Amino acid sequence: MAAVAKPPGLLVHRTGLDAGETRFALQMLRAQLGRPVWPVHRLDKGTSGVLLFALDAAAASALGRQFEAGTVHKTYLALVRGWPASSGCIDHPLRRMKDDARPRARRPAAATDAAPADTALPALTRYTTLARYTLPVPHGAFAATRCAQLALMPETGRRHQLRRHCKHMAHPIIGDATHGKGPLNRALAPLLGTSRLWLHAWQLALAHPATGAPLCLQAAPGPEWQALMPWRTD
């Protein structure tokens, strides 16, 4: 296996959905190692964090089975608008997105993901609030903007699940151009020093594909996350 810390704005591999891009994590890692690599999961272009590749087909197959079985535990960091509860569970089914070009998982026809495209599929995310901030940027009728840093633990793997679930609980992720608030994102970008999607894949906990030993892979968040500290209010 090879794990990399993907920066925001980098695609995992070539895709017709973003034909103008010329840099991809898969091709960069393959060139760096001088050997083929297999991606075993995905991160959105705007999401940073730990991204795992297999170095041979057998490892790719073994790791893929873990992801499909839901035995890989993922923890993300997100900066969201507002102050959610200290912890909670978002249990909100999600429909397959119309532009989802990903192939469906190779499962028996009776499996859940074989449902018609317009069927809402179970989706569950647990979260814990790690910090709360008050940013000196007016928002609506308020003189400042409340934001919070969350640890998000998805228990299913629907496309854009975390972004859609945060929107569903009325705490959209900052910088999310699709499911967030554009005017607020643009207002906060100068203060935060970046217009990125504030979603970071922090940890992957899984079993080693050959030995079964437990592994916890981590990618530290970038320095922009630490720059939030002056506005922390809890």
LINGIMO-V951027 format. One record per pair of residues at least 24 apart in sequence whose ideal C-beta (glycine too) atoms are under 8 Angstrom apart, sorted by the first residue. I is the first residue (numbers start at 0). J is the second residue. If there is no record, write none. Layout:
I_J, I_J
//
This chain:
0_51, 0_52, 0_53, 0_54, 0_58, 0_62, 0_208, 1_28, 1_32, 1_36, 1_51, 1_52, 1_54, 2_49, 2_50, 2_51, 2_52, 2_203, 2_216, 2_218, 3_28, 3_49, 3_50, 3_52, 4_47, 4_48, 4_49, 4_50, 4_218, 4_219, 5_42, 5_46, 5_47, 5_48, 5_49, 5_50, 5_200, 5_218, 6_47, 6_221, 7_44, 7_45, 7_46, 7_47, 7_195, 7_196, 8_44, 8_45, 8_195, 9_44, 10_44, 11_38, 11_41, 11_42, 11_50, 12_38, 14_100, 15_100, 16_98, 16_100, 17_44, 24_50, 25_52, 28_52, 39_63, 39_66, 40_66, 40_71, 41_101, 42_200, 43_159, 43_196, 43_198, 45_174, 45_175, 45_195, 45_196, 45_198, 46_75, 46_196, 46_198, 46_199, 46_200, 47_195, 47_198, 47_199, 47_200, 47_218, 47_220, 47_221, 48_75, 48_199, 48_200, 48_201, 48_218, 48_220, 49_200, 49_201, 49_202, 49_203, 49_216, 49_217, 49_218, 50_200, 51_203, 51_216, 53_208, 57_208, 58_208, 58_209, 61_208, 61_209, 62_205, 62_208, 65_205, 65_206, 65_208, 66_156, 67_104, 67_106, 69_154, 69_155, 69_156, 70_205, 70_206, 71_203, 71_204, 71_205, 72_152, 72_202, 72_203, 72_204, 72_205, 73_152, 73_153, 73_200, 73_202, 73_203, 73_204, 74_150, 74_151, 74_152, 74_201, 74_202, 74_204, 75_150, 75_151, 75_152, 75_153, 75_161, 75_198, 75_199, 75_200, 75_201, 76_129, 76_148, 76_149, 76_150, 76_151, 76_198, 76_199, 76_201, 76_220, 76_224, 77_148, 77_149, 77_151, 77_161, 77_165, 77_172, 77_197, 77_198, 77_199, 78_146, 78_147, 78_148, 78_149, 78_172, 78_173, 78_174, 78_197, 78_224, 78_227, 79_146, 79_147, 79_148, 79_149, 79_165, 79_170, 79_171, 79_172, 79_173, 79_197, 80_144, 80_145, 80_146, 80_170, 80_171, 80_173, 80_179, 80_180, 80_183, 81_145, 81_146, 81_147, 81_169, 81_170, 82_128, 82_131, 82_145, 82_147, 83_126, 83_128, 83_147, 83_149, 83_168, 83_170, 84_128, 85_127, 85_128, 86_125, 86_126, 86_127, 86_128, 87_125, 87_126, 87_168, 88_123, 88_124, 88_125, 88_126, 89_122, 89_123, 89_124, 89_125, 89_126, 89_164, 89_165, 89_167, 89_168, 90_122, 90_123, 91_122, 91_163, 91_164, 91_167, 92_119, 92_120, 92_121, 92_122, 93_119, 93_120, 93_122, 93_157, 93_158, 93_160, 93_163, 93_164, 94_118, 94_119, 94_120, 95_120, 95_157, 95_158, 96_158, 96_159, 99_158, 101_158, 120_155, 120_157, 121_155, 122_155, 122_157, 122_160, 122_163, 122_164, 123_153, 123_154, 123_155, 124_151, 124_152, 124_153, 124_154, 124_155, 124_160, 124_161, 124_164, 125_151, 125_152, 125_154, 126_150, 126_151, 126_152, 127_152, 130_227, 130_231, 130_233, 131_231, 131_232, 131_233, 132_227, 132_230, 132_231, 132_232, 133_230, 133_232, 134_187, 134_190, 134_230, 135_190, 135_230, 136_186, 136_187, 136_190, 137_186, 138_183, 138_186, 144_183, 144_186, 144_187, 146_173, 146_227, 148_224, 148_227, 150_201, 161_198, 162_198, 172_196, 172_197, 172_198, 173_197, 174_198, 191_223, 191_226, 191_227, 192_223, 192_226, 193_223, 195_223, 199_224
//
